[in-house]
Amino acid sequence: MKDIFLTYANYCKDADQAVLSLLSTLSNEEREKDRGSYYKSLSGLARHVLQGTLYFQGLFKPAVSHNAQAMKAFAPLEGITVPQDTLTEAQWKALVPIFETVDLSVIALVSSLSDTDFKLSIKVPWYQGNPDAVPLSFLLQSLMMHGAHHRGQISQVLDELKIDNNYSPMKADCLK
């Protein structure tokens, strides 16, 4: 199970870097323009991916408090804040390395987990099943899907702007 989650975590890091690289080629005005999504702008979508990752990390932390190596994975996250509202160019540039720090923290966390840790129950008040017993593995999967979902939304906007954005490790013609 760990190998699968490490593959996903590394993919998310690489995909985030590719998306941020593409978005960094746009003007701040283009990144901040309301594109009609729930999170409005491309910047808003990217920030939501980051905030979601930090949110999930916050859910994981109490569950793995017994695991010293896992707790070390959270240390780089101390003091990270994600700016709200419209970003300046300087705020955007400052956000890019924060993504890498957060993504590397996810990789470090997954690397530190034992088979038993993946089965740990986490209390999640909004979960529609049993909110007192959500498996860590399910929430890790949810974290990975959350980022992929919103990177897909970013991709759709970039498609509409006619900006090539294939950041998948698969070749575009492999599914033909």
Beta strands, then each sheet from edge to edge (+ up, - down):
strand 1: 121-122
strand 2: 134-135
sheet 1: 1+ 2-
end
